């Protein structure tokens, strides 16, 4: 679909990948970009339309769908990482919160905006996923589980929204240079690169974005034996 002239909503738009998505949409000619954030009063990025949106708050999600009733592109970017390591004793509240935001929040926004996209000609629904959708991690097990659930949801949405002409795009990537990865060593992708490849996918009507080489290798290994992903003991 054409990004030029579109109206977009980006959740978690105040920083990191969400801010990169918002900037890329404007650069590609979107006529309006709603920035879904928890505290609109703190948003200082020029050119964006602040919109109060906590994806775990039902009333705010419904209100956002009414306000952004002209949206033709919805990007589910809001996400958190805060669950405990796999074998660490203590509270599982962080893991529950990851599921609430990453999985159920994406579901809530998608469900609320599905009729909006249908009324506006179909449009596109983009879900920010991860290589963790396919490869578990004992350091961040609940984050990976939430992204696996979000990937399954993305596939279900692709089936459910097919008849209304909505393009559903899943974006997968390894570590990205954001606040959440500052203490993680190793190579990281620039958020602007994630956004650029996603914009290209929307423009070409492609349903999946594999941003980096690690992600492409893991995706290709899904049809093979487990040791292709996890190695051998």
N, C-alpha and C positions, 0 to 999 in steps of 0.2 A: 504494500500500500504506500501511498505518498505521504511523506512526513511533512512536506511543505504545505502549509495551510491547515494542518491538523490541530486538534486541541488535546492536550495530554494531561494526565495526572500521574505524578510520581510519589510513591509513599517513601517515607524516610529520606526526604529530599534535602535535608539541611547540611549534609556532609558526605564525604566518602563517595561511594559509587552512586548514591542517589543524587548528589549534587552534580556529579559528572553526567549522569543521564539527563538532568534538567538542562545543563549547559549545552549538551549535544543536540537536544531537541530544538532549542532556540537557534543554534547555529545552523541546523538543517532546515529552518524555515517554519517551525511550528508557530501558529498564530497566538497560542496561549498555552502556558504550562502552569498547572496547579501544583503547588509544592505542599504535599501532605506532610505536616510536621506536628509534633505534640505541642510546641510553643510557637505559634505564628509570630508573636511579638519579638522573638529573638532572630527571626530570619532577616538577613541583611542583603542577600544576593539580589542584584537588580534584575528586572525583567520577569520575575516569577510572581504568581498569584498565591499568596499564603493561604493555606487551608488547614484548619485545626483537625488533626486526624491521628488518633491512637487506634491502631488496627484491631486492638483487643476490646475496644469500647463499641458495643453494638449501636448505640445512639449516634455516636460520632461517625461511624461508617455510613449509616443511613442518611445522615445529614449531608455528608460529603457527596453521596450519590445524587442528592437533590441539587446541591449547589453546582456540582460539575456535571450537570445533565447534558452538556454539549461535548463531553469527552469522546474522542475517537481512538485514543491510545491510553491504556492503563498499564502502568509499570509497577508491579508488586516488588518493591525493593526492600521495604522495612524488614529488618532482621536483627537478631541478637545472638551473642555467644556467651554463655555464662554457666553452663552446667559443670558438674564436678568430674574429675578423672574417673575412669571406670571402676576402680577398686577402692576408691577413697571413701571412708565412712563419713556419715553426716547427712545433712539435708539434701533432698532431691528437688528442692524448690527451684533451683536454677534450671534444671532439666525441664520441669513443668513449664516454666516461663518461656523457654525456647520453643516448645511445642505450641504454646499459646500464640506467640508472635509469628514464628516462621511458618508454621503449618496452618493453624486455625485462623490466624490473621489474614493470611493469603486467601484462604477459603472464603472468609467473610467479605473481603473487598471484592473478590471475583464474583461472588454471588450477587452482591449489591449492584455491581456495575454491568453485569451481563445484559440486563434489559436496556441499559443506557447505550451500550455499544450496538445492540440490535437496532434500536431506534435510530441510531446515527449511521446505519449502513453496514455494520459488522465490525469494522475497525480491527484493533489488535490488542491482545492481552499478553503482557510479558511478565514472566516470573523469574526473579533472580535466584538461581539455584547454586550449585557448587559441585566440584569433583567429589565432595563428601556425600553427594547423593548416591554414589556408587561404591565408594571405598570407605570402610569403617576406620575409626581412629580411636585408640584406647585413651588418648589424652583428652579428646573432645567427643566422647561417644554419643552424648545426647544431641549435640549439634548435628552430627552426621545422621542420626536417626530422624531428626526433624527435617533435614534436607531430603532424606529418602522419602519421607512421607509427602513432602512438598512436590517432589518429582512425580510420585504416583498421582497426586492431585492434579498436577499439570497435565498429565496424560489423560486423566478423566475429563478435565475441562476441554481438552482438545476434541474429544469425542462429543461432549455435550453441546459445544458451541459451534460445531461444524456446520449444522444446517442454517444457522443464522449468519454465516459468512465471516465469523471472527477468527482471525489468525492468532493462534496460541503459540508463544515462543518461550522455550526454556533456555536460560543462559547458564552455562556451566563454566567454572574457572577454578583454578587453584588459589594460592594465597594472593591477595590483592593488597596494595599499599594503603592501609586504612588505620584508624585508631585501634581497631580490634587486633591488628597483627604487629603492633610495634615491638612486642617482646619475642616474636617468632623470627628465628634466623632463616636465611636462605633467600633465594630469588622471589620477587613479588612483581605482580603486574600493576601497571599504572591504571587507576580507575578510568581515565580518559580512553584507554585502549579497550576496556570492557564496553564502555558506552559506544565507541565508534563501531566496533564489530556488531553490537546489537542494533544500532541504527541501520547498518548495511543489511542485516537480516530482515528487519522490518520492511525495508525498501524492496527487497527481493522476494518477500513472502516465504522466507525460510523458517521452519519450525524449531530449529535447534542451533545454538551457538556454542561452539567449543573453542574457548578463547585462547588457551595455551597448549603447548605440546604435552604437558603432563595430563591434562584433561583428555586430549585426543587419544593418548595411549591407553588410559584407563577405560575410556568408552569402547575402544576397539577390543579390549581384553574381556569384556563382559561375556562374550560368547565362548571363552576358553576356560581352561581349568583355573581353580582358585589361585594357584601359585603364580599365575601371570600378574595378579594384582597384589597379593600379599607375600610373595616369595615362598621359599621352602624353609622348613625348620632347621 
